[in-house]
Amino acid sequence: MAPYVYLDWAATTPLCSEAAAAMAPYLVTGPENIQVNANANSLHTPGRKAFTAMEDARMAFARLIGAKRPDEIIFTSGATEADNLAVMGLVHAAVEAQRAKGNADFVPHVVTTAIEHDAILNPCKELQHEGCQVTYLRPDSNGFISLDSFREALQPNTVLASVMYVNNEVGSVQDIAALCKEAHAHGVLFHTDAVQGLGKCPVNVAKLGVDAASFSAHKVQGPKGVGALYLKARTPIRPQQLGGGQERGLRSGTQNVMGIAGFVAAAQVAVQAQLAETQRLGALRDRLYATLCALPGVKPSVQVEPGSTNFAGHVVNVTVQGIESETLILQLDLAGFGVSGGSACSSHSLSPSHVLSALGMSSDRALCSLRVSMGHDTTEQDIDAFIQAFSAVVKG
């Protein structure tokens, strides 16, 4: 049998050898384990060793994303927690500041988009339950938020804007620097979910100008269960997870030093390879769009010009007339190819993708979408084989 071809890298990625090597010392058993895997908050020698390893990783990650200070990095259990901390924490801190000024009736306003990950949309919905106003900007048919619509959405009581850097379903890359500059001109904090951007696009938080940015290890061939929030120095935020006061009191809970080591090692590899991989995967993306969409009934979900840098190189999204996503996924899985119908977090939903719906796509068509996402291990031979299998499924 031919080896299984994994083409769902936007959902998760295989662990890279560098991450495995960074975590290997923590996986010894017996008394030796505690010498390298102690609680990083303990004062004894093993604890101090763990703390040093964690802080070295924090400094390396800060340098990697262009943060000016290592204490601007808050390690979390993943991007969902980082997104929740950013959205809820920044808004709660803004409300607290207004009430301290005597504005007891202050109602905060948040601007985000209709194509965010649920890790942003659901905290926004929770804020609405608390009385917050939220504007969900709709993109154009290709998944882009216009600067004009963003500017028009900002209000005197807007305290936060959160816009995803690279969309996880269609790959559209937002002009975060321009949006952030506009937000700051109105005194509004800016957060970006940069999960799909790290290792796929240049990520320098200082150049982007953002106040906060979320990251995930398992999207860059690191381990699951660890991520980070970049928080610009002196940005007020309220912690959302309470306990022992780790991470400067902003994220309580004993830190996963082993996972952090694997995360940073993987991120370093991904960023170092970013330019070459962007070009290589971009060429595969263009080939997939051209070949798949030449088949009867197959249409691109967004219009991606060959060589475009406005879309990430690793994501391809098409719809197949008359064949629903679940059928496509299962038939391709039987043929030895792992793909998805959109975000893995909502893969068991019977509803059409909220992203494709926000682009103006009909429900019937959106229910027939397929996302192919690639990564470091994806080869031209993999794409050749996938095109053949996809053609067989589509042609029946």
Disulfide bonds with the S-S distance in Angstrom:
none
